[in-house]
């Protein structure tokens, strides 16, 4: 219950600065071994999706993010963060997601500060200023995300 409260607080915090996610942590690439921060995301609208192995809703959510990336009038940068699995399991899950964008293993420090990830998918939407627009737990429809990420489309 405490973890759910912390997640709600994280998702409702205004404004959560992207620098907290992009500079304070080192992320391991799932398609390679490189450790990097995500500072290159600053200045871009970003949709961060937490996923885990054996999550059919994550596959469906990844499809929505791919579609929005193509259809939205403004650039959206989807990023996947894997949780609750070793590197091999997360790589296999990423393959099933058919997610052509950046994908990383979520750093343990970030997960600890968030109070864990109680269920997936979890989406954090950041605007180009790096502010948290909205957070979602569970599958989120294309229409809802389109309203948040591409209001002019």
SULVENTA-V895858 format. One record per backbone hydrogen bond with DSSP energy under -0.5 kcal/mol. CO is the residue of the C=O (numbers start at 1). NH is the residue of the N-H. If there is no record, write none. Layout:
co=CO nh=NH
co=CO nh=NH
//
This chain:
co=1 nh=5
co=2 nh=6
co=3 nh=7
co=4 nh=8
co=5 nh=9
co=6 nh=10
co=7 nh=11
co=8 nh=12
co=9 nh=13
co=10 nh=13
co=13 nh=16
co=15 nh=17
co=16 nh=132
co=17 nh=20
co=17 nh=21
co=18 nh=21
co=18 nh=22
co=19 nh=23
co=19 nh=24
co=22 nh=38
co=22 nh=39
co=25 nh=27
co=27 nh=29
co=27 nh=36
co=28 nh=105
co=34 nh=29
co=36 nh=27
co=38 nh=41
co=39 nh=42
co=41 nh=44
co=45 nh=77
co=46 nh=48
co=46 nh=126
co=47 nh=49
co=47 nh=79
co=48 nh=50
co=48 nh=124
co=49 nh=81
co=50 nh=121
co=50 nh=122
co=51 nh=83
co=52 nh=55
co=54 nh=56
co=55 nh=58
co=55 nh=59
co=56 nh=60
co=57 nh=61
co=58 nh=62
co=59 nh=63
co=60 nh=64
co=61 nh=65
co=62 nh=66
co=63 nh=67
co=64 nh=68
co=65 nh=69
co=66 nh=70
co=67 nh=71
co=68 nh=72
co=75 nh=45
co=76 nh=78
co=77 nh=47
co=78 nh=102
co=79 nh=49
co=80 nh=104
co=81 nh=51
co=82 nh=106
co=83 nh=53
co=86 nh=90
co=87 nh=91
co=88 nh=92
co=89 nh=93
co=90 nh=94
co=91 nh=95
co=92 nh=96
co=93 nh=97
co=94 nh=98
co=94 nh=99
co=95 nh=98
co=98 nh=100
co=102 nh=80
co=103 nh=30
co=103 nh=31
co=104 nh=82
co=104 nh=106
co=105 nh=28
co=107 nh=111
co=108 nh=112
co=109 nh=113
co=110 nh=114
co=111 nh=115
co=111 nh=116
co=112 nh=115
co=116 nh=118
co=121 nh=138
co=122 nh=50
co=123 nh=136
co=124 nh=48
co=124 nh=126
co=125 nh=133
co=125 nh=134
co=126 nh=46
co=127 nh=130
co=128 nh=43
co=130 nh=18
co=131 nh=127
co=134 nh=125
co=136 nh=123
co=141 nh=145
co=142 nh=146
co=143 nh=147
co=144 nh=148
co=145 nh=149
co=146 nh=150
co=150 nh=153
//
